[in-house]
């Protein structure tokens, strides 16, 4: 039993470390680590992953909120969409066949790889749409020179629609769906990238928490697995965040794209071959 716990802790530390360096979160890597490396059932891996996502998001988002990078108004508005999707996805995860979940996970890995390659700089919007103005969703961020830049937001309904999908994938697959959240805020709503990432980090924990409650109620969260996984992912994420400032971002991004593609191939093969 001790050896199993140590192995789970090691897998979780590795997943959290890679997740922090990639900016995609540990959930993207902990599910395949548990399914492929520890040979656990998909639903058990998803339940443990959701608990770990809550833990890491709570720790990582504190600094972003304190430093003013997180747009809390945007987070509160969009969480209505993501929580709805997460609860629906968590419920469906208990009835959808494992083969479908594995195929969906493979597709999400491909989407994350694509997003990692496309991730670019900011596109500041100076005049938002009427709905964003009515909800007072605009904000301010410092630029590289330390000057304050005012930004506004557009296409709130379109961003919310993609947030429902992000929440659905989070509840179904046990991932934070950070790539989809950032895509909704960055590409659709044109929120500055750093604000999108910080706000997504805050939202990930709330979204995962909603899905985790459904898994807990259904009895799909094994505490003996979830506890070391949450501790390991948190430790790995903290370690990764300390190393990230000294890493070569370009090579990191290429390396993670390769890892994501390999995971997609493995999960897709498991689904199609019935392993």
Secondary structure, 3 states (H helix, E strand, C coil): CHHHHHHHHHHHHHHHHHHHHHCCCCHHHHHHHHHHHCCCCHHHHHHHHHHHHHHHHHHHHHHHHHCCCCCHHHHHHHHHHHHHHHHHHHHHHCCCCHHHHHHHHHHHHHHHHHHHHHCCCCCCCCCCCHHHHHCCCCEEEECCCCCEEEECCCCHHHHHHHHHHHHHHHHHHCCCCHHHHHHHHHHHCCCCHHHHHHHHHHHHHHHHHHHHHHHHHHCCCCHHHHHHHHHHHHHHHHHHHHHHCCCCHHHHHHHHHHHHHHHHHHHHHHHHHCC
